[in-house]
Amino acid sequence: MTMVAGPAEAGDAAARTFDVLGGTYEETHGRIPELLSSLDWLIARLPRRAKVLDLGSGTGRPTAQRLAAVRAQHLTHARGG
């Protein structure tokens, strides 16, 4: 008999997988020139002291680094552990 995981177990499994693959993901997707250019374009148009919520965008590191450079507030939700 095959057991089907519930939502909590599936979420935990996905988080563990991302934890293992996160470094590789960051190396391959975190420095794409078009991504960085689009972030710079968007950030230049944010109002002063804007609050930004970066959802579902990979590790969030490129966004956080760009925002920190202009002293904007960056909120991130990360899996604790």
DRENMARLUM-49828 format. One record per residue (C-alpha): residue in three letters; x, y, z; residue number from 1. Coordinates in nm, 2 decimals. Each point is the difference from the previous one (the first is absolute). Layout:
<lumtis>
@residuo ALA&x X&y Y&z Z&num NUM
...
</lumtis>
This chain:
<lumtis>
@residuo MET&x 0.00&y 0.00&z 0.00&num 1
@residuo THR&x 0.13&y 0.35&z -0.10&num 2
@residuo MET&x -0.04&y 0.27&z 0.26&num 3
@residuo VAL&x -0.08&y 0.35&z -0.13&num 4
@residuo ALA&x 0.16&y 0.28&z 0.20&num 5
@residuo GLY&x -0.22&y 0.28&z 0.13&num 6
@residuo PRO&x 0.06&y 0.37&z -0.07&num 7
@residuo ALA&x 0.23&y 0.04&z 0.30&num 8
@residuo GLU&x 0.22&y -0.29&z -0.09&num 9
@residuo ALA&x 0.02&y 0.10&z -0.36&num 10
@residuo GLY&x 0.10&y 0.36&z 0.10&num 11
@residuo ASP&x 0.27&y -0.14&z 0.23&num 12
@residuo ALA&x 0.13&y -0.22&z -0.28&num 13
@residuo ALA&x 0.01&y 0.29&z -0.24&num 14
@residuo ALA&x 0.19&y 0.22&z 0.25&num 15
@residuo ARG&x 0.25&y -0.28&z 0.06&num 16
@residuo THR&x 0.06&y -0.03&z -0.38&num 17
@residuo PHE&x 0.05&y 0.37&z -0.03&num 18
@residuo ASP&x 0.24&y 0.00&z 0.29&num 19
@residuo VAL&x 0.21&y -0.26&z -0.19&num 20
@residuo LEU&x -0.02&y 0.17&z -0.34&num 21
@residuo GLY&x 0.00&y 0.37&z 0.12&num 22
@residuo GLY&x 0.37&y 0.05&z -0.06&num 23
@residuo THR&x -0.01&y -0.13&z -0.35&num 24
@residuo TYR&x -0.31&y 0.20&z -0.07&num 25
@residuo GLU&x 0.16&y 0.32&z 0.12&num 26
@residuo GLU&x 0.31&y -0.07&z -0.21&num 27
@residuo THR&x -0.20&y -0.06&z -0.32&num 28
@residuo HIS&x -0.29&y 0.25&z 0.04&num 29
@residuo GLY&x 0.13&y 0.26&z 0.24&num 30
@residuo ARG&x 0.22&y 0.20&z -0.24&num 31
@residuo ILE&x -0.20&y 0.01&z -0.32&num 32
@residuo PRO&x 0.07&y 0.34&z -0.16&num 33
@residuo GLU&x -0.36&y 0.05&z -0.11&num 34
@residuo LEU&x -0.13&y -0.08&z 0.35&num 35
@residuo LEU&x 0.24&y 0.25&z 0.16&num 36
@residuo SER&x -0.08&y 0.26&z -0.26&num 37
@residuo SER&x -0.37&y -0.04&z 0.05&num 38
@residuo LEU&x 0.05&y 0.03&z 0.38&num 39
@residuo ASP&x 0.19&y 0.32&z -0.04&num 40
@residuo TRP&x -0.27&y 0.14&z -0.23&num 41
@residuo LEU&x -0.27&y -0.09&z 0.25&num 42
@residuo ILE&x 0.19&y 0.12&z 0.31&num 43
@residuo ALA&x 0.07&y 0.34&z -0.17&num 44
@residuo ARG&x -0.38&y 0.05&z -0.02&num 45
@residuo LEU&x -0.08&y -0.08&z 0.36&num 46
@residuo PRO&x -0.11&y 0.28&z 0.22&num 47
@residuo ARG&x 0.24&y 0.11&z 0.27&num 48
@residuo ARG&x -0.01&y -0.24&z 0.30&num 49
@residuo ALA&x -0.21&y -0.25&z -0.19&num 50
@residuo LYS&x -0.07&y -0.34&z 0.16&num 51
@residuo VAL&x 0.05&y -0.29&z -0.23&num 52
@residuo LEU&x -0.13&y -0.36&z 0.03&num 53
@residuo ASP&x 0.19&y -0.24&z -0.22&num 54
@residuo LEU&x -0.21&y -0.31&z -0.04&num 55
@residuo GLY&x 0.08&y -0.32&z -0.19&num 56
@residuo SER&x 0.31&y 0.15&z -0.16&num 57
@residuo GLY&x 0.26&y -0.27&z 0.08&num 58
@residuo THR&x 0.24&y 0.08&z 0.28&num 59
@residuo GLY&x -0.08&y 0.37&z 0.01&num 60
@residuo ARG&x 0.37&y 0.08&z 0.03&num 61
@residuo PRO&x 0.03&y 0.22&z -0.31&num 62
@residuo THR&x -0.30&y 0.20&z 0.10&num 63
@residuo ALA&x 0.11&y 0.04&z 0.35&num 64
@residuo GLN&x 0.35&y 0.11&z -0.10&num 65
@residuo ARG&x -0.13&y 0.25&z -0.25&num 66
@residuo LEU&x -0.25&y 0.14&z 0.25&num 67
@residuo ALA&x 0.27&y 0.02&z 0.28&num 68
@residuo ALA&x 0.21&y 0.21&z -0.24&num 69
@residuo VAL&x -0.27&y 0.27&z -0.01&num 70
@residuo ARG&x -0.10&y -0.05&z 0.37&num 71
@residuo ALA&x -0.35&y -0.11&z -0.08&num 72
@residuo GLN&x -0.18&y -0.23&z 0.24&num 73
@residuo HIS&x 0.00&y -0.37&z -0.11&num 74
@residuo LEU&x -0.22&y -0.25&z 0.18&num 75
@residuo THR&x 0.07&y -0.37&z -0.06&num 76
@residuo HIS&x -0.17&y -0.31&z 0.12&num 77
@residuo ALA&x 0.25&y -0.29&z 0.04&num 78
@residuo ARG&x -0.04&y -0.34&z 0.14&num 79
@residuo GLY&x 0.16&y -0.02&z 0.34&num 80
@residuo GLY&x 0.19&y -0.29&z 0.11&num 81
</lumtis>
